[in-house]
Amino acid sequence: MNSINNLKIGVRLTGFFFIVVVLTAAGFIYTLNATQTIKKQIDAIYKVHLVSIDYLLQSDRDAYQSSISISQLMSNGINENADKMEKHLKAVNENFAQVKERFGVFEKVSTVSKKSENAKYISQFHDSYDKVESLTQQIVDLIKGKNIEGAQEIYFGLYEVQFELMRGAMDIFTEITQKEADEAYNASQKLSRNIFVNAIIVVLLIILLISVGAILLTRSITVPVSSAVNLLDKISNGDLAGSVSAELADRKDEIGLLMNSMSVMIGNISNIVQTIKSNSGQIASASLQLNGTSQQLSQGANEQAASVEEVSATMEQISSNIAQNSDNARQTEKISEASAKGIEKIGIAAKESLTSIDTISQKITIINDIAFQTNILALNAAVEAARAGEHGKGFAVVAAEVRKLAERSKIAADEIISLSQRSVDVTREAGVLMEKLLPEVSKTARLVQEISAASLEQSNGTGQVNNAIQQLNTITQQNAASSEELASSSEELASMAENLLNIISFFKLRDEKQQITKKKTTTKTATVNKQNANTPIKSKGYMINFNENSASDDQFHRY
């Protein structure tokens, strides 16, 4: 059976139909041969036995006709009529001649006459025929001689004895031929029945062999095909745990090739499904981790964006303060320049006062006016010193002193004369003080110019820093948006991976239990990662304190 299964299906089908054709041809040949045998027997019955009997009957009839014609010749009055007599004589001769002629045909056709046991009947016929022929001639001669009594004596005597012997031989051959015809007929009937039975047996045998061959051929195809169909049904239902039997896989026919291909297909599909399941679990876990990381990035980016906005607002405030300081420095510079010029004028006035002290003492009115103007100038200097702020405190002190002097000069206008010498001393001291104060005021003006330039540079620097912070804020907001999009994409990827796992779980592998355990572990890990991903990040952040004192601040001078 295995050797048959190793044959190709086409070879098996061809061999099966070849056997069917051979068996059918054998049955046809057997039937044809049997038909020819029956035909030969029928031909023998007809062409030999029936024809032989027919010739015997014709020969017997001719003998009987010849005998009747003789008896008619012996009737009264026939011999007186020459025509009738001639007619009967002719009938006697023709019929008697036909007896031998037709018996000779019988001898040629019949098989009975050729048998040795029937040779005596042949001899009996010929002997009797010759004697009857001789007696017939004698009777005819007697009739012609009008010796009717002599003719009747022979006719009813020797003629009748020999005639009966001749007819007896023909009757024996008729009986024997009839018997052989019956035997041949019975044999043909028996042969026909045997042929019919044998034909039925042959047909049944052919049907049996064809049925057995068809069943074996069908089973050799349908059984493995049914196994393949069942396996394919399991595969269509997602069951990849099935396998091809070794018996079917070892076959060398198309079924074996099909089973081996199916086995390879199941293995490939199992590997693909296994890989997809493993990768889907890893993708789901990575998606959850990516989601958590992206949420952390998004939260950190949002916090960074908020911090950057705060820094940006602080930088804008610092920039505004620097601009205000720069403006105040420019105004202080102007005041310092004006103060320097005023002090210079005061020095000149003091010098002139020294040269004109004598005149002052004489011109008290002029001194009073000068005192009044000095008071006004002191007031203006105090106002300008107040505007100068911290840097103008020293100048304010001087202005206050000048004002006091002016007031005292006004109050002591009456005492100017007596105190003129003292005024000269005071004026000299004021001149010296002005000479000392003028470089300091000039230095203050230069420092104020440097402060103004530094403030301008700081304003430009803070502007650039503010622009950079604005760009950083924009980038941070973009990063936050990208992080949110990444979180959303990772959630969609995790959902797609979960859907892929649900879809691919339709297939059941041999190591399904191991895969289920692995899937549970992966899901648990992914859940923990997702919980960690949802935990917000606590960032310390940075705080900028613009009020704290720094050691570097001591490098700046206070005025």
C-alpha positions in Angstrom: 0.0 0.0 0.0 2.9 2.4 0.8 4.4 1.7 -2.6 1.1 2.6 -4.2 0.8 5.8 -2.1 4.3 6.7 -3.3 3.1 6.8 -6.9 1.9 10.1 -8.4 -1.9 10.6 -8.5 -1.8 10.8 -12.2 0.1 7.5 -12.5 -2.4 5.9 -10.2 -5.4 7.2 -12.1 -3.8 6.2 -15.4 -3.0 2.7 -14.0 -6.5 2.3 -12.6 -8.1 3.3 -15.9 -5.7 1.1 -17.8 -6.7 -1.9 -15.6 -10.3 -1.0 -16.2 -9.7 -0.9 -19.9 -7.8 -4.2 -19.8 -10.5 -6.0 -17.7 -13.2 -4.6 -20.0 -11.3 -5.7 -23.0 -10.8 -9.2 -21.5 -14.5 -9.4 -20.8 -15.3 -8.3 -24.3 -12.8 -10.8 -25.8 -14.3 -13.6 -23.7 -17.8 -12.7 -24.7 -16.8 -12.4 -28.3 -15.1 -15.8 -28.2 -18.1 -17.3 -26.5 -20.3 -15.7 -29.1 -18.2 -17.2 -31.9 -18.4 -20.6 -30.3 -22.2 -20.4 -30.1 -22.2 -19.2 -33.7 -20.1 -22.2 -34.8 -22.5 -24.6 -33.0 -25.5 -22.9 -34.5 -23.8 -23.0 -37.9 -23.1 -26.7 -37.4 -26.7 -27.3 -36.4 -28.0 -25.5 -39.4 -25.4 -26.0 -42.1 -24.6 -29.6 -41.2 -27.3 -31.3 -39.3 -30.4 -29.5 -40.6 -29.1 -29.5 -44.2 -28.2 -33.1 -43.9 -31.6 -34.0 -42.6 -33.1 -31.9 -45.4 -31.1 -33.8 -48.0 -32.1 -37.1 -46.4 -35.7 -36.1 -46.4 -35.5 -35.0 -50.0 -33.7 -38.3 -50.9 -36.4 -40.3 -49.1 -39.1 -38.3 -50.8 -37.5 -38.9 -54.2 -37.3 -42.6 -53.5 -41.0 -42.6 -52.4 -41.9 -40.7 -55.6 -40.0 -43.2 -57.7 -41.9 -46.0 -56.0 -45.3 -44.4 -56.5 -44.5 -43.8 -60.1 -43.7 -47.5 -60.5 -46.9 -48.5 -58.8 -48.8 -46.1 -61.1 -47.1 -47.7 -64.1 -48.5 -51.0 -63.0 -52.0 -49.6 -62.9 -54.6 -50.6 -65.5 -54.7 -48.5 -68.6 -51.5 -46.6 -68.1 -49.5 -48.8 -70.4 -52.1 -48.2 -73.1 -51.4 -44.5 -73.0 -47.9 -43.9 -74.3 -47.7 -40.3 -73.1 -48.7 -41.1 -69.5 -46.4 -44.1 -69.5 -43.5 -42.0 -70.8 -44.2 -39.4 -68.1 -44.2 -41.9 -65.3 -41.1 -43.6 -66.6 -39.3 -40.3 -66.7 -40.5 -39.6 -63.1 -39.2 -43.0 -62.0 -35.8 -42.4 -63.5 -35.5 -38.8 -62.4 -36.6 -39.4 -58.8 -34.5 -42.4 -58.4 -31.5 -40.6 -59.8 -32.1 -37.7 -57.4 -32.1 -40.2 -54.5 -28.5 -41.0 -55.1 -27.6 -37.5 -56.0 -29.1 -36.0 -52.8 -27.7 -38.8 -50.6 -24.3 -38.0 -52.1 -24.7 -34.4 -51.0 -25.7 -35.7 -47.6 -22.5 -37.7 -47.4 -20.5 -34.6 -48.3 -22.2 -32.3 -45.8 -23.0 -34.6 -42.9 -20.4 -35.5 -40.3 -22.5 -38.5 -39.4 -21.6 -40.3 -42.7 -17.9 -39.8 -42.0 -18.0 -41.7 -38.8 -16.6 -45.3 -38.9 -19.5 -46.7 -36.9 -21.9 -45.5 -39.6 -20.0 -46.9 -42.5 -22.3 -50.0 -42.5 -25.3 -47.9 -43.1 -23.6 -46.2 -46.0 -22.8 -49.7 -47.4 -26.4 -50.7 -46.8 -27.7 -47.7 -48.6 -25.5 -48.2 -51.6 -26.1 -51.9 -51.8 -29.8 -51.5 -51.5 -29.8 -48.6 -53.9 -28.0 -50.7 -56.5 -30.4 -53.6 -56.1 -33.4 -51.3 -56.2 -32.1 -49.7 -59.2 -31.6 -53.1 -60.9 -35.1 -54.3 -59.8 -36.6 -51.0 -61.0 -35.1 -51.6 -64.4 -36.5 -55.1 -64.4 -40.0 -53.8 -63.4 -39.9 -51.2 -66.1 -38.9 -53.7 -68.7 -41.7 -56.0 -67.6 -44.2 -53.1 -67.7 -43.0 -52.2 -71.1 -43.4 -55.9 -72.1 -46.9 -55.6 -70.6 -46.0 -58.2 -68.0 -47.8 -56.5 -65.2 -48.0 -59.6 -63.0 -44.3 -60.3 -63.3 -43.6 -56.6 -62.5 -45.9 -56.7 -59.5 -44.3 -59.9 -58.3 -40.9 -58.2 -58.3 -42.2 -54.9 -57.0 -44.0 -56.5 -54.0 -41.3 -59.0 -53.5 -37.6 -58.3 -53.8 -38.1 -54.6 -54.8 -40.0 -53.8 -51.6 -37.4 -55.6 -49.4 -34.5 -53.7 -50.9 -36.4 -50.5 -51.1 -37.1 -50.7 -47.3 -33.5 -51.5 -46.6 -32.5 -48.4 -48.6 -35.0 -46.2 -46.9 -34.1 -47.8 -43.6 -30.5 -46.7 -44.0 -31.7 -43.1 -44.8 -34.1 -43.2 -41.8 -31.2 -44.4 -39.6 -29.1 -41.5 -40.8 -32.0 -39.1 -40.3 -32.4 -40.3 -36.7 -28.7 -40.1 -36.0 -28.4 -36.7 -37.6 -31.5 -35.5 -35.6 -30.0 -36.9 -32.5 -26.7 -35.1 -33.1 -28.7 -31.9 -33.9 -30.5 -32.2 -30.7 -27.2 -32.9 -28.9 -25.6 -29.9 -30.6 -28.6 -27.8 -29.7 -28.5 -28.9 -26.1 -24.8 -28.3 -26.1 -25.3 -24.8 -27.5 -28.0 -24.1 -24.9 -25.7 -25.3 -22.2 -22.8 -23.3 -23.6 -25.1 -20.3 -23.9 -26.0 -20.7 -20.2 -22.4 -21.2 -19.3 -21.4 -18.2 -21.3 -24.2 -16.1 -19.7 -23.1 -17.2 -16.2 -19.5 -16.7 -17.0 -20.2 -13.3 -18.5 -22.1 -12.4 -15.3 -19.2 -13.7 -13.3 -16.7 -11.8 -15.4 -18.8 -8.6 -15.3 -19.2 -8.9 -11.5 -15.5 -9.7 -11.1 -14.7 -6.6 -13.2 -17.2 -4.5 -11.2 -15.7 -5.9 -8.0 -12.1 -5.2 -9.1 -13.0 -1.8 -10.4 -15.0 -1.0 -7.2 -12.1 -2.3 -5.0 -9.6 -0.3 -7.1 -11.9 2.8 -7.0 -12.3 2.5 -3.3 -8.6 2.1 -2.7 -7.8 4.8 -5.1 -10.4 7.1 -3.6 -9.3 6.4 -0.1 -5.7 7.0 -1.0 -6.7 10.4 -2.2 -9.7 11.4 0.0 -8.3 10.2 3.3 -5.2 12.5 3.2 -7.2 15.2 1.5 -9.8 15.0 4.3 -6.9 15.2 6.8 -5.6 18.2 4.9 -9.1 19.8 4.9 -9.4 19.2 8.7 -6.0 20.7 9.2 -6.9 23.7 7.0 -10.2 24.1 8.9 -8.2 24.3 12.2 -5.8 26.8 10.6 -8.8 28.9 9.4 -10.1 28.9 12.9 -6.7 30.1 14.2 -5.5 26.7 15.6 -1.9 26.3 14.6 -1.2 23.6 17.1 -2.0 20.8 14.6 0.6 19.0 12.7 0.9 16.7 9.7 1.2 13.0 10.4 4.6 11.4 9.6 2.8 8.8 7.4 1.3 11.4 5.1 4.5 13.5 5.1 6.6 10.5 4.0 4.5 9.9 0.9 6.2 10.6 -2.4 3.1 11.7 -4.3 1.3 15.0 -4.6 -0.4 14.4 -1.2 3.0 14.1 0.4 4.2 17.3 -1.3 1.0 19.0 -0.2 1.4 17.9 3.4 5.0 18.9 3.5 4.1 22.3 2.1 1.3 22.6 4.7 3.7 21.6 7.4 6.2 24.3 6.2 3.3 26.8 5.9 2.1 26.0 9.5 5.7 26.4 10.8 6.1 29.7 8.9 2.7 31.1 10.1 3.5 30.0 13.6 6.8 31.8 13.5 5.2 34.9 12.1 2.4 34.8 14.6 4.9 34.2 17.4 7.1 37.1 16.2 4.1 39.4 15.8 2.9 38.5 19.3 6.3 39.0 20.8 6.9 42.3 18.9 3.4 43.5 19.7 4.0 43.0 23.4 7.3 44.8 23.2 5.7 47.5 21.1 2.9 47.9 23.7 5.4 48.0 26.6 7.6 50.4 24.7 4.6 52.5 23.8 3.6 52.7 27.4 7.1 53.7 28.4 7.3 56.2 25.6 3.9 57.6 26.7 5.2 58.0 30.3 8.4 59.5 29.1 6.6 61.9 26.7 4.2 62.9 29.5 7.2 63.6 31.7 8.8 65.6 28.9 5.5 67.4 28.3 5.2 68.2 32.0 8.8 69.3 32.3 8.5 71.3 29.1 5.4 73.0 30.5 7.2 73.8 33.7 10.2 75.0 31.8 7.9 77.2 29.6 6.4 78.7 32.8 9.9 79.3 34.2 11.0 80.8 30.9 8.0 83.1 30.9 8.8 84.1 34.5 12.4 84.7 33.5 11.3 86.6 30.5 9.0 88.8 32.6 11.9 89.4 35.0 14.3 90.2 32.2 11.8 92.7 30.8 11.5 94.3 34.2 15.3 94.4 34.5 15.6 95.8 31.0 13.0 98.5 32.0 15.0 99.3 35.2 18.2 99.4 33.3 16.6 101.8 30.8 15.4 103.9 33.7 18.8 103.9 35.3 20.4 104.8 32.0 18.0 107.8 31.7 18.7 108.8 35.3 22.4 108.5 34.6 22.1 110.8 31.6 20.1 113.3 33.7 22.7 113.0 36.5 25.4 113.6 33.9 23.8 116.7 32.8 23.3 117.9 36.4 26.9 117.0 37.2 28.1 119.0 34.2 25.9 121.9 35.2 27.2 121.6 38.8 30.8 121.5 37.6 30.2 124.6 35.6 28.5 126.3 38.6 31.3 125.3 40.9 33.8 126.6 38.4 31.8 129.8 38.3 31.7 129.9 42.1 35.5 129.5 42.1 35.9 132.4 39.7 33.4 134.3 41.8 35.4 133.5 44.9 38.6 134.7 43.3 36.8 137.8 42.2 35.5 138.1 45.8 39.0 138.0 47.1 40.1 140.8 44.8 36.9 142.7 45.5 36.7 142.2 49.2 37.6 145.7 49.9 34.9 146.9 47.6 32.4 144.5 49.2 33.0 146.0 52.5 32.3 149.4 51.1 29.4 148.3 49.0 27.2 146.5 51.4 24.3 146.8 49.1 26.1 144.9 46.5 27.0 142.3 49.1 23.4 142.0 50.1 22.5 141.4 46.5 25.3 138.9 46.2 24.1 137.2 49.3 20.6 137.1 47.9 21.8 135.7 44.6 24.0 133.3 46.5 21.0 132.1 48.4 19.0 131.6 45.2 22.0 129.8 43.7 22.2 127.6 46.8 18.6 126.8 46.5 19.1 125.8 42.9 22.1 123.8 43.8 20.1 122.0 46.5 17.4 121.2 44.0 19.9 119.9 41.5 21.6 117.9 44.3 18.2 116.4 45.2 17.7 115.5 41.6 21.1 113.8 41.5 20.0 111.5 44.3 22.6 109.5 46.0 25.4 110.8 43.8 24.4 114.4 44.6 24.5 114.1 48.4 27.9 115.7 48.6 26.9 118.5 46.4 23.8 119.0 48.3 25.8 119.4 51.5 27.9 122.0 49.8 24.8 123.7 48.5 23.2 123.7 51.9 26.4 125.2 53.4 26.4 127.9 50.7 22.8 128.6 51.4 23.5 128.9 55.1 26.4 131.2 54.3 24.1 133.2 52.1 21.5 133.4 54.9 24.1 134.3 57.4 25.5 136.9 54.9 22.1 138.4 54.7 21.5 138.3 58.4 25.0 139.6 59.0 24.9 142.1 56.3 25.4 144.8 58.8 28.3 143.0 60.2 30.0 142.5 56.8 32.3 145.4 57.3 33.5 144.2 60.6 33.7 140.8 59.4 35.1 141.5 55.9 38.4 140.2 56.8 36.8 137.1 58.1 34.8 136.9 54.9 38.0 137.1 52.9 39.3 134.1 54.9 36.1 132.2 54.4 36.1 133.1 50.7 39.6 131.8 50.4 38.6 128.6 52.1 35.6 128.4 49.8 37.9 128.9 46.8 40.1 126.1 48.0 37.1 123.9 48.7 35.8 124.7 45.2 39.1 123.9 43.7 39.0 120.5 45.5 35.3 119.9 44.7 35.6 120.7 41.0 37.8 117.6 40.2 35.4 115.4 42.2 32.4 116.8 40.4 34.2 116.2 37.0 35.1 112.7 38.2 31.4 112.2 39.1 30.4 113.4 35.6 32.8 110.9 34.1 31.6 108.1 36.3 28.0 109.0 35.4 29.0 108.9 31.7 30.5 105.4 32.3 27.4 104.3 34.2 25.3 105.6 31.3 27.4 103.7 28.8 27.3 100.6 30.9 23.6 100.9 31.3 23.3 101.2 27.6 25.4 98.1 27.1 23.3 96.3 29.8 20.1 97.4 28.1 21.4 96.0 24.8 22.6 92.8 26.5 19.3 92.4 28.4 17.5 93.0 25.1 19.5 90.2 23.5 19.0 88.0 26.5 15.3 88.7 26.4 15.2 87.8 22.7 17.0 84.6 23.4 14.6 83.9 26.3 11.7 84.6 24.0 13.2 82.2 21.4 13.8 79.7 24.2 10.2 80.1 25.3 8.9 79.5 21.8 11.1 76.4 21.4 10.0 75.2 24.9 6.4 75.6 24.0 7.0 73.8 20.7 8.7 71.0 22.7 5.7 70.9 25.0 3.4 70.6 22.0 5.6 68.0 20.4 5.7 66.1 23.7 1.9 66.1 23.9 1.7 64.9 20.3 4.3 62.2 21.1 2.2 61.2 24.1 -0.9 61.0 22.0 0.9 59.1 19.3 2.4 56.7 21.8 -1.1 56.1 23.3 -2.4 55.4 19.8 0.5 53.1 19.2 -0.2 51.3 22.4 -3.8 51.0 21.4 -2.9 49.7 18.0 -0.4 47.2 19.5 -3.2 46.0 21.9 -5.6 45.7 19.0 -2.9 43.8 17.1 -2.5 41.5 20.0 -6.2 40.9 20.2 -6.4 40.2 16.5 -3.3 37.9 16.5 -4.6 36.1 19.6 -7.1 34.5 17.1 -4.2 32.1 16.3 -3.4 29.4 18.9 0.1 28.0 19.0 1.5 24.9 20.5 3.2 26.9 23.3 0.1 29.0 23.9 0.3 28.6 27.6 3.9 29.9 27.7 2.8 32.8 25.5 -0.1 33.6 27.8 2.1 33.7 30.8 4.6 35.9 29.0 1.7 38.2 27.9 0.5 38.5 31.5 4.0 39.4 32.7 4.4 42.0 29.9 1.0 43.5 30.7 1.9 43.8 34.3 5.2 45.5 33.5 3.5 47.8 31.0 0.9 48.7 33.7 3.7 49.6 36.2 5.4 51.6 33.5 2.1 53.4 32.7 1.6 54.2 36.4 5.1 55.6 36.6 4.5 57.5 33.4 1.4 59.1 34.9 3.4 60.3 38.0 4.3 63.9 37.6 8.0 65.0 37.8 8.9 67.1 40.8 11.4 69.6 39.5 13.2 71.9 41.9 13.4 74.7 39.3 15.5 77.9 39.7 14.8 81.1 41.6 16.4 84.3 40.7 16.8 86.7 43.7 17.4 90.2 42.6 17.4 91.6 46.1 20.3 89.6 47.6 23.7 91.2 48.1 26.6 89.9 46.2 30.3 90.4 46.8 30.7 91.7 43.3 28.3 94.6 44.1 31.0 96.1 46.3 33.0 96.9 43.2 30.6 99.7 42.5 31.0 103.1 44.3 28.2 104.7 46.1 27.8 108.5 46.0 
